[in-house]
């Protein structure tokens, strides 16, 4: 009876069109690597009005974080000051 090889020893591997995920470097080798982290700083917010989470993004002047409830569009903002906080999750009433 022939010895069975473990799966990691099998050398005959084929690619099935449509199932293989393309490597971005193969498609465009000169493209810049994808950015890591958020594009804009944000705070996470629990909107009590609609029982949902959302985000407040820092404004262009970097004086406050501004956002709206994703369901009812209620506007919220949080000022940025010298004695701020390290918290990233807030609750909007």
C-alpha positions in Angstrom: 0.0 0.0 0.0 1.5 3.4 -1.0 2.3 5.9 1.8 0.0 8.9 2.0 1.7 12.2 1.9 0.5 15.0 4.2 -1.3 17.9 2.5 1.7 20.3 3.0 3.9 17.9 0.9 1.6 17.8 -2.1 3.2 19.7 -5.0 0.4 19.6 -7.6 -1.5 22.8 -7.0 -3.7 24.5 -9.6 -5.3 27.9 -9.7 -9.0 28.0 -10.5 -10.0 31.1 -12.4 -12.2 33.4 -10.3 -11.1 31.9 -7.0 -7.6 33.1 -6.7 -7.2 36.6 -5.1 -4.9 38.8 -7.1 -1.8 40.1 -5.5 -1.9 44.0 -5.8 1.8 44.0 -6.6 1.1 41.8 -9.6 -1.5 44.1 -11.0 0.5 47.3 -10.6 4.0 47.0 -9.3 4.5 50.8 -9.1 1.4 51.4 -7.0 1.9 52.8 -3.5 1.2 50.4 -0.6 -2.2 50.8 1.0 -2.5 53.3 3.9 -2.5 51.9 7.4 -4.9 53.3 9.9 -7.8 55.8 9.5 -7.7 58.5 6.9 -9.0 61.1 9.4 -9.0 61.0 13.2 -12.4 60.1 14.6 -14.2 59.4 17.9 -16.7 56.6 18.3 -20.2 57.7 19.5 -23.1 55.7 20.9 -26.3 57.7 19.8 -28.9 57.1 22.5 -31.6 58.6 20.3 -31.5 55.7 17.8 -29.6 53.1 19.8 -26.7 52.9 17.2 -23.0 53.6 16.9 -21.4 56.2 14.7 -18.4 58.4 14.3 -17.4 62.0 14.8 -14.6 63.2 12.6 -12.2 66.0 13.3 -13.0 69.2 11.4 -10.5 70.9 9.0 -9.7 73.6 11.6 -8.9 70.8 14.2 -10.9 72.7 16.8 -13.7 70.0 17.3 -15.0 66.6 16.3 -18.3 66.8 14.4 -20.8 64.2 13.3 -24.4 63.2 12.8 -26.5 60.2 13.9 -26.6 57.7 11.1 -30.3 57.1 11.5 -32.0 60.4 12.5 -29.2 62.9 11.4 -29.0 64.6 14.8 -25.9 66.8 14.8 -23.3 66.3 17.5 -19.9 67.9 18.2 -17.1 67.8 20.8 -14.6 70.6 21.3 -10.9 69.9 21.3 -9.1 71.6 24.2 -5.7 71.7 25.9 -7.0 69.6 28.8 -8.6 66.9 26.7 -9.2 63.2 27.3 -7.7 60.0 25.9 -11.2 58.4 25.6 -12.2 57.3 22.1 -15.8 56.2 22.8 -18.5 58.7 23.8 -22.3 58.8 24.4 -24.5 61.3 22.7 -27.8 62.1 24.6 
